[in-house]
Amino acid sequence: MLLSVDMHSWQCCTCPIPASFRGLGGRALAVALAAEGNYVDSNGEPCLVLAPGLLAASCREASVRCAVASCLPGRTGVALSSAGGSAASALVRCGLRAVLLHGVGRKGGLCDIIIDASGGHLVPVTDMGPAVQVNTAGIMANLSAQWPEAACIICAGQLGRLGVAIAGTTFSDASLRPCSHAGGGSGMVLGLAGIRAIVIARTAPRQSTKFSGHIGRAFTEALQAYGSRTGVSCTMRCATCPHGEGASGRNSRKWPGFEHVWASGDEGADAVVVARYVALCDGMQVDAFALAVRLEELVTQKLLPAGDTDRVLAELESLTRQPETSWLLPQLQGWMPERRPKVSQQRVLLDTLGLCRFAMSALDEDCRVRALLESLVTAETGGDAVTLDDWMQRILILENP
């Protein structure tokens, strides 16, 4: 089923997924729904689609990711992201293959969307004081106290409501703690809609397709065995990794422009800078890579000093505390980086199935894993036996008509 949320009327309704989209999930389904609703036109209204990966009903909860498709006014096309956490599993347990949210909300009002097995409804946010303004972890803690039966919480911060197009969203794990982030303007779509958070209730697991439960378990075990044998592990705390989680990898990551904008040459000091930068981005719920591109542009324009890490971080801290009075806010409002080149077929496949990047190594090198995956796709779609190559052609045509 599809849950459609119309922010013009504050109405939620459920309806069947169009028959032509049978066998689609994750990224492919999100793109299809956005395209069918004519939201990809630059003159269209804002739209957000959440679509669990096709394997969400079969694999372990923390193993499957949720595709996030965003359409923003004034920009043609769909911006895509992929989020971990418990959202994919929680939505599937509610009987939903996707959530489609569209429209601009009521001016000055905020609400939360509550999703359960009966559908969805909107709850106005009556506390417009500090509880709305605290950081992501604080908002999730407040919401988890208000909705103790929640399985997942998805939050949007202040910057999206202030017109920052690179504002993202934060997804919780099953313990309702911040776990994963989605960019692509998803935070601005929720901001325009007047949505503070999406709360997905915990419901009983639904029965899997006849063979998919068994195949899903075998597939997960095969991935874990591959990881244990090769030592390959992702950085997304994915349950298919050998030990259930990998090293964060953040301290060694270099953001766009880092080398000539921030880097000091001291590897230890640079690691601290990156950690502080990531923490600030997570708190603001903003796309860290996109923001780094913008900061580099501001340095080039001499609006920020080159090589002055303390100044850059101080400005970001000011933006976090008092965004409406920060001089950085107008430099970010409405700005988006240039669209990236076409993504690889492998990434499209992973995002459609709802798997992390780690799984591709096993898929490429382990024939048993690939055979299990093809069996699982066949079981989930309820169709005849398929090959991944044939199935991928349908997805690529959908993304590139």
KOLVO-60601 format. One line per 3 residues: number of its first residue (from 1); their letters; for each residue x, z, y of C-alpha. Coordinates in steps of 0.5 Angstrom, whole numbers, padded with zeros to 4 digits. Last residue first. Example, Ala and Ser with C-alpha at 12.3 -4.5 7.8 and 13.67 -1.06 7.14 Angstrom:
REM KOLVO-60601
2 = sa = 0027,0014,-0002 ~ 0025,0016,-0009
END
This chain:
REM KOLVO-60601
401 = pne = 0027,-0040,0015 ~ 0033,-0035,0015 ~ 0031,-0028,0013
398 = lil = 0025,-0031,0009 ~ 0029,-0036,0006 ~ 0035,-0031,0004
395 = irq = 0030,-0027,0001 ~ 0027,-0032,-0004 ~ 0034,-0035,-0005
392 = mwd = 0036,-0028,-0007 ~ 0031,-0028,-0013 ~ 0034,-0034,-0016
389 = dlt = 0041,-0031,-0016 ~ 0039,-0024,-0018 ~ 0036,-0027,-0025
386 = vad = 0029,-0026,-0026 ~ 0025,-0025,-0033 ~ 0018,-0026,-0032
383 = ggt = 0014,-0022,-0027 ~ 0012,-0015,-0026 ~ 0016,-0014,-0019
380 = eat = 0019,-0007,-0021 ~ 0020,-0009,-0029 ~ 0023,-0016,-0027
377 = vls = 0028,-0012,-0021 ~ 0030,-0007,-0027 ~ 0032,-0012,-0032
374 = ell = 0036,-0016,-0027 ~ 0039,-0009,-0025 ~ 0041,-0007,-0032
371 = arv = 0044,-0014,-0033 ~ 0048,-0013,-0027 ~ 0050,-0006,-0029
368 = rcd = 0052,-0009,-0036 ~ 0056,-0014,-0033 ~ 0061,-0009,-0029
365 = edl = 0065,-0013,-0024 ~ 0060,-0015,-0018 ~ 0055,-0010,-0019
362 = asm = 0059,-0005,-0020 ~ 0063,-0006,-0013 ~ 0056,-0008,-0010
359 = afr = 0054,-0001,-0012 ~ 0058,0003,-0007 ~ 0055,-0001,-0001
356 = clg = 0049,0004,-0002 ~ 0043,0001,-0006 ~ 0036,0000,-0003
353 = ltd = 0034,-0006,-0007 ~ 0033,-0010,0000 ~ 0039,-0007,0003
350 = llv = 0043,-0008,-0003 ~ 0041,-0016,-0003 ~ 0042,-0017,0004
347 = rqq = 0049,-0014,0004 ~ 0051,-0018,-0002 ~ 0048,-0024,0002
344 = svk = 0053,-0023,0008 ~ 0050,-0021,0015 ~ 0049,-0027,0020
341 = prr = 0054,-0026,0026 ~ 0053,-0020,0030 ~ 0048,-0020,0036
338 = epm = 0051,-0019,0042 ~ 0051,-0011,0044 ~ 0044,-0008,0048
335 = wgq = 0043,-0006,0055 ~ 0036,-0004,0057 ~ 0038,0003,0060
332 = lqp = 0045,0004,0058 ~ 0049,0004,0065 ~ 0043,0007,0068
329 = llw = 0044,0013,0064 ~ 0051,0013,0065 ~ 0050,0016,0072
326 = ste = 0047,0022,0068 ~ 0041,0026,0072 ~ 0036,0023,0067
323 = pqr = 0040,0025,0061 ~ 0042,0032,0063 ~ 0045,0036,0057
320 = tls = 0047,0030,0052 ~ 0049,0025,0058 ~ 0053,0031,0061
317 = ele = 0056,0031,0054 ~ 0058,0024,0054 ~ 0061,0024,0061
314 = alv = 0065,0030,0058 ~ 0067,0026,0052 ~ 0069,0020,0057
311 = rdt = 0073,0025,0062 ~ 0077,0028,0056 ~ 0079,0022,0053
308 = dga = 0082,0019,0059 ~ 0086,0013,0056 ~ 0082,0008,0061
305 = pll = 0078,0011,0066 ~ 0071,0009,0067 ~ 0067,0005,0072
302 = kqt = 0073,0000,0072 ~ 0069,-0006,0069 ~ 0074,-0006,0063
299 = vle = 0073,0002,0062 ~ 0065,0000,0063 ~ 0066,-0005,0058
296 = elr = 0069,-0001,0053 ~ 0064,0004,0054 ~ 0059,-0001,0052
293 = val = 0062,-0003,0045 ~ 0063,0005,0044 ~ 0056,0006,0045
290 = afa = 0054,0000,0040 ~ 0058,0003,0034 ~ 0056,0010,0035
287 = dvq = 0048,0008,0035 ~ 0045,0014,0039 ~ 0041,0020,0037
284 = mgd = 0044,0024,0042 ~ 0046,0029,0038 ~ 0049,0024,0033
281 = cla = 0053,0021,0038 ~ 0056,0027,0041 ~ 0058,0029,0034
278 = vyr = 0061,0022,0033 ~ 0065,0023,0039 ~ 0067,0030,0037
275 = avv = 0070,0028,0030 ~ 0073,0021,0033 ~ 0077,0026,0039
272 = vad = 0079,0031,0033 ~ 0082,0025,0029 ~ 0085,0022,0035
269 = age = 0089,0029,0036 ~ 0091,0029,0029 ~ 0093,0021,0029
266 = dgs = 0097,0022,0036 ~ 0098,0015,0039 ~ 0093,0017,0044
263 = awv = 0087,0013,0042 ~ 0082,0013,0048 ~ 0081,0006,0051
260 = hef = 0086,0001,0048 ~ 0086,0003,0040 ~ 0078,0006,0041
257 = gpw = 0076,-0001,0043 ~ 0070,-0001,0038 ~ 0071,0005,0034
254 = krs = 0077,0007,0029 ~ 0075,0011,0023 ~ 0080,0016,0020
251 = nrg = 0076,0022,0022 ~ 0070,0019,0020 ~ 0071,0018,0012
248 = sag = 0066,0023,0010 ~ 0069,0024,0003 ~ 0064,0022,-0002
245 = egh = 0058,0025,-0005 ~ 0055,0026,-0012 ~ 0061,0027,-0016
242 = pct = 0062,0020,-0019 ~ 0057,0016,-0014 ~ 0050,0014,-0016
239 = acr = 0048,0020,-0012 ~ 0050,0018,-0005 ~ 0053,0022,0000
236 = mtc = 0054,0016,0004 ~ 0062,0015,0004 ~ 0062,0011,-0002
233 = svg = 0066,0012,-0008 ~ 0071,0008,-0013 ~ 0075,0012,-0017
230 = trs = 0075,0007,-0022 ~ 0072,0010,-0029 ~ 0068,0015,-0025
227 = gya = 0065,0010,-0021 ~ 0063,0006,-0026 ~ 0060,0012,-0030
224 = qla = 0056,0014,-0024 ~ 0054,0006,-0023 ~ 0052,0006,-0031
221 = etf = 0048,0013,-0030 ~ 0044,0010,-0024 ~ 0042,0004,-0028
218 = arg = 0040,0008,-0034 ~ 0036,0012,-0030 ~ 0033,0006,-0027
215 = ihg = 0032,0003,-0034 ~ 0028,0008,-0037 ~ 0024,0009,-0030
212 = sfk = 0023,0002,-0030 ~ 0020,0000,-0036 ~ 0012,0001,-0035
209 = tsq = 0013,0001,-0028 ~ 0014,0008,-0025 ~ 0008,0014,-0025
206 = rpa = 0008,0017,-0018 ~ 0012,0023,-0016 ~ 0007,0029,-0014
203 = tra = 0007,0030,-0006 ~ 0012,0032,-0001 ~ 0009,0030,0006
200 = ivi = 0013,0025,0011 ~ 0014,0028,0018 ~ 0015,0022,0023
197 = ari = 0018,0025,0030 ~ 0018,0024,0037 ~ 0013,0018,0038
194 = gal = 0011,0016,0045 ~ 0011,0009,0042 ~ 0016,0007,0047
191 = glv = 0020,0012,0045 ~ 0019,0010,0037 ~ 0021,0003,0039
188 = mgs = 0027,0006,0043 ~ 0029,0010,0037 ~ 0029,0004,0032
185 = ggg = 0034,0000,0037 ~ 0038,-0003,0031 ~ 0040,0004,0029
182 = ahs = 0039,0008,0023 ~ 0042,0015,0022 ~ 0043,0019,0016
179 = cpr = 0043,0027,0014 ~ 0040,0031,0019 ~ 0037,0037,0015
176 = lsa = 0030,0037,0012 ~ 0032,0040,0005 ~ 0030,0033,0002
173 = dsf = 0035,0030,0007 ~ 0033,0028,0014 ~ 0033,0022,0018
170 = ttg = 0035,0021,0025 ~ 0033,0015,0029 ~ 0037,0011,0034
167 = aia = 0038,0009,0041 ~ 0041,0003,0043 ~ 0036,0000,0047
164 = vgl = 0036,0006,0052 ~ 0029,0006,0056 ~ 0028,0013,0057
161 = rgl = 0024,0015,0051 ~ 0030,0012,0047 ~ 0034,0017,0050
158 = qga = 0030,0023,0049 ~ 0031,0023,0041 ~ 0028,0020,0035
155 = cii = 0027,0024,0029 ~ 0025,0022,0022 ~ 0023,0028,0017
152 = caa = 0023,0028,0010 ~ 0019,0032,0004 ~ 0015,0036,0008
149 = epw = 0011,0042,0005 ~ 0014,0047,0010 ~ 0011,0043,0016
146 = qas = 0011,0047,0022 ~ 0018,0051,0020 ~ 0020,0044,0018
143 = lna = 0018,0041,0025 ~ 0022,0047,0029 ~ 0028,0046,0024
140 = mig = 0028,0038,0025 ~ 0028,0039,0033 ~ 0034,0044,0032
137 = atn = 0038,0039,0028 ~ 0036,0034,0033 ~ 0038,0037,0039
134 = vqv = 0033,0041,0043 ~ 0029,0037,0049 ~ 0022,0038,0045
131 = apg = 0023,0045,0043 ~ 0025,0046,0050 ~ 0019,0045,0054
128 = mdt = 0013,0040,0052 ~ 0010,0044,0047 ~ 0003,0040,0046
125 = vpv = 0006,0035,0041 ~ 0000,0031,0039 ~ -0002,0030,0032
122 = lhg = -0002,0023,0029 ~ -0005,0021,0022 ~ -0003,0018,0016
119 = gsa = -0005,0016,0009 ~ -0008,0020,0004 ~ -0002,0021,0000
116 = dii = 0001,0024,0006 ~ 0004,0022,0013 ~ 0004,0026,0019
113 = idc = 0006,0022,0025 ~ 0008,0026,0031 ~ 0006,0026,0038
110 = lgg = 0008,0025,0045 ~ 0004,0024,0052 ~ 0007,0022,0059
107 = krg = 0004,0015,0058 ~ 0000,0013,0052 ~ 0004,0010,0047
104 = vgh = 0006,0002,0047 ~ 0005,-0002,0041 ~ 0007,-0002,0033
101 = llv = 0008,0002,0027 ~ 0009,-0001,0020 ~ 0010,0003,0014
98 = arl = 0012,0000,0008 ~ 0011,0001,0000 ~ 0007,0007,0001
95 = gcr = 0004,0011,-0005 ~ 0006,0018,-0002 ~ 0011,0018,-0008
92 = vla = 0014,0012,-0005 ~ 0014,0014,0002 ~ 0018,0021,0000
89 = saa = 0023,0017,-0004 ~ 0025,0012,0001 ~ 0025,0018,0006
86 = sgg = 0030,0023,0003 ~ 0036,0021,0006 ~ 0039,0014,0007
83 = ass = 0038,0010,0012 ~ 0039,0002,0013 ~ 0039,-0002,0019
80 = lav = 0036,-0009,0022 ~ 0035,-0012,0029 ~ 0029,-0017,0028
77 = gtr = 0029,-0023,0032 ~ 0028,-0025,0040 ~ 0029,-0019,0045
74 = gpl = 0025,-0018,0051 ~ 0020,-0013,0048 ~ 0024,-0010,0042
71 = csa = 0023,-0011,0035 ~ 0026,-0006,0030 ~ 0027,-0006,0022
68 = vac = 0029,0000,0018 ~ 0030,-0001,0011 ~ 0030,0006,0007
65 = rvs = 0036,0008,0002 ~ 0036,0010,-0005 ~ 0041,0014,-0009
62 = aer = 0038,0021,-0006 ~ 0032,0021,-0010 ~ 0035,0018,-0017
59 = csa = 0033,0011,-0019 ~ 0026,0008,-0021 ~ 0021,0009,-0015
56 = all = 0026,0007,-0010 ~ 0028,0001,-0013 ~ 0025,-0004,-0009
53 = gpa = 0028,-0001,-0003 ~ 0024,0004,0002 ~ 0021,0000,0008
50 = lvl = 0020,0003,0015 ~ 0018,-0002,0020 ~ 0018,-0001,0027
47 = cpe = 0015,-0006,0033 ~ 0015,-0006,0040 ~ 0010,-0011,0043
44 = gns = 0011,-0019,0043 ~ 0014,-0023,0049 ~ 0021,-0024,0045
41 = dvy = 0018,-0026,0039 ~ 0020,-0022,0033 ~ 0013,-0018,0033
38 = nge = 0009,-0024,0030 ~ 0005,-0020,0025 ~ 0008,-0024,0019
35 = aal = 0015,-0024,0022 ~ 0015,-0016,0022 ~ 0012,-0016,0015
32 = ava = 0017,-0021,0012 ~ 0023,-0017,0015 ~ 0021,-0011,0013
29 = lar = 0019,-0013,0006 ~ 0026,-0017,0005 ~ 0030,-0011,0008
26 = ggl = 0027,-0006,0003 ~ 0022,-0009,-0002 ~ 0019,-0015,-0004
23 = grf = 0016,-0017,-0011 ~ 0010,-0019,-0008 ~ 0010,-0021,-0001
20 = sap = 0005,-0027,-0002 ~ 0000,-0022,-0004 ~ 0000,-0018,0002
17 = ipc = 0001,-0011,0002 ~ -0006,-0007,0001 ~ -0008,-0003,0007
14 = tcc = -0008,0004,0010 ~ -0010,0005,0017 ~ -0007,0010,0022
11 = qws = -0010,0010,0029 ~ -0007,0012,0036 ~ -0011,0007,0039
8 = hmd = -0005,0003,0043 ~ 0000,0006,0038 ~ -0003,0002,0032
5 = vsl = 0000,0005,0026 ~ -0001,0001,0019 ~ 0001,0004,0013
2 = lm = 0002,-0001,0007 ~ 0000,0000,0000
END
